[in-house]
Amino acid sequence: MQQQSQTSQGHHAIVFGCSGINGWALVNQLLNNYPAPGTFSRVTAVANRAFTAEEAQWPTDDRLQIVSGVDLLVGDDAALEKTLAEKISSVETISHVYYAGM
């Protein structure tokens, strides 16, 4: 019963550092229905440099949004919040944050 309620929520994951090996693997697993089908209805992959789904060779998936040009070392928290709000559709629905920057 717990599994059903979790998967029906359709969580939104954001992965910082998606262009590195660990971030790539995280996004890939989320798009391949880890931990269970339907757990994540949206996956946002964030990179500092320009990055495309074609380069990543992730599966074609409507749930995926790739956001490039986000440097976590520039500015303060308010500036980062503004950048994420501008670049990520449905930023307010993010339920899980993964950091694979180093």
WOMOWO-V793499 format. One record per run of one state. SS is the DSSP state (hx for helix, st for strand, lp for the rest). FROM is the first residue (numbers start at 0). TO is the last residue. If there is no record, write none. Layout:
((SS | FROM | TO) (SS | FROM | TO))
This chain:
((lp | 0 | 0) (hx | 1 | 7) (lp | 8 | 9) (st | 10 | 15) (lp | 16 | 19) (hx | 20 | 30) (lp | 31 | 38) (st | 39 | 45) (lp | 46 | 51) (hx | 52 | 55) (lp | 56 | 62) (st | 63 | 66) (lp | 67 | 75) (hx | 76 | 86) (lp | 87 | 89) (hx | 90 | 92) (st | 93 | 98) (lp | 99 | 101))
